[in-house]
Amino acid sequence: MKSAPYDNIVFRDIDKSAALADTVSKKLHKLERYCGDIIRSRVVLEAPHHHKHKGKQYRASVELALSGNPVTITNESDSIHRAVNGAFDSAERCLKERGDRRKTRRHQISAPDIETD
């Protein structure tokens, strides 16, 4: 995934922030460390509704196009920064689990069959 840092970050119903966009960009590049087969990414930051009882809620969605199945992770919080951190933490866990599954599958296939007498 080699793209311009701000092309894949969408702000909906919130003001654009260079600091927030920079944070998201850094977190996207960190995800590449865990999964090298990210083809495309898109991050949507939004303030969807104004709830009377919950106060203002923010949503951060991370969409990753991977070779295989795409991954979409969404997190909501009362702070846009917490929503971003939660979404990227979940994405990191998901990519780590995906890598671990691939490694175990690769080891199971390559391991020779051992017969016991």
RAWO-V842843 format. One line per field, one symbol per residue. ss: DSSP state (H for helix, E for strand, - for the rest). phi: phi as a letter, one per 40 degrees, with the letter a starting at -180 (. if undefined). A space follows every 50 residues. Layout:
ss: ???
phi: ???
This chain:
ss: --------EEEE-----HHHHHHHHHHHHHHHHH---EEEEEEEEE---E E---EE-EEEEEEEEE----EEEEEEE--HHHHHHHHHHHHHHHHHHHHH HHHHHHHHHH-------
phi: .bbccbcbbbbbgbccbcccccccccccccccccacbccababbbabcbb ccccgcbbbbbbbbcbchbcbbbbbbacbccccccccccccccccccccc cccccccccccccbbbb
